[in-house]
Amino acid sequence: MKLKENTLTFFKLMKTVVVESIDDNILKLSAALAYYTIFSLVPMLIIIIWISGIFYDPSLVQGEVLTRLNQLLGPEAVKQIQEVIINTKFDQGSAWAKTLSIVTLILTATGIFTEIQDSINTIWGLKAKPNKGFLKLIFNRLTSFSLLISVGFVLIVSLLINALISEFTNRVQYYFPDIPVVLFYIINQVIIFSVLTFLFGTIFKVLPDAKIRWKDVLGGAIITSIFFMGGKYLIGFYLEENATITAYGSAGSVIVILLWVYFSAVILFFGAEFTQAYLKLKGQNIEPDKYAIWVNETAIPISSNTEVAKEKIPH
């Protein structure tokens, strides 16, 4: 009986998430994020490779990053990304030129996280305080850069774990050849799932202007990871079978990146909607932090007897 009640509650929760996703127009937010990613993706990858290269062989880090992207985007798109990374150099010009180039790179790379932050704030009904604009801008960039460092650290850890698993798998298969290979595949998928859950949880916890606990974002992070791991195969199949992409010629690789980020962003924002709906189901709300306030919409009548939505910002 309790299982039936829990199942009904879950489906009711998912229905609420779908309705809220439509109301918050997450498809439009995802399209905006895909546009920003075109300009931020390569700078972000360069910084991640730089950061990871301090502690690990940069060539191995770059190879791992490109391998992962190849699994998601395909060889043509990855080839374009690789060429841009190789051609990006800062060893020419004066010291001021190098500094300006690096600062521009960092600002461009962190733009994707700023866009994610604004979108999740919109979904959760939050807005930065008007008198905190400049301080909030600096804080957002520092937060985004710290998240980039975290991604680099997670990449290093995943590289080490993959190396250990590979070595462990070879040794076990040598001594115990009867153990099925699928067991190690499952172990690898569990590790990938754990890493994704941590990353999505960090995004929901750190980026938005909200007071929210780690245990409150766990459910949304898990759901997002499940949809992402399942969705990446569907996205890959769609991109592989979509013949219209080839009609764009050399621009097809850019279209692939746009579509992949778009679908991934839909999954991410769906997870944000799930986090909010789950907390409301438990009778809790996501509270704004010291830099933000609630944004409410109230319907006000006008002379034509129709209603329009007016933004009301409480003080």
Salt bridges, closest charged atoms under 4 A:
GLU64 OE2 - ARG68 NE 2.76
GLU167 OE2 - ARG171 NE 3.01
ASP209 OD1 - LYS136 NZ 2.60
ASP216 OD2 - ARG213 NE 2.93
GLU311 OE1 - LYS127 NZ 3.10
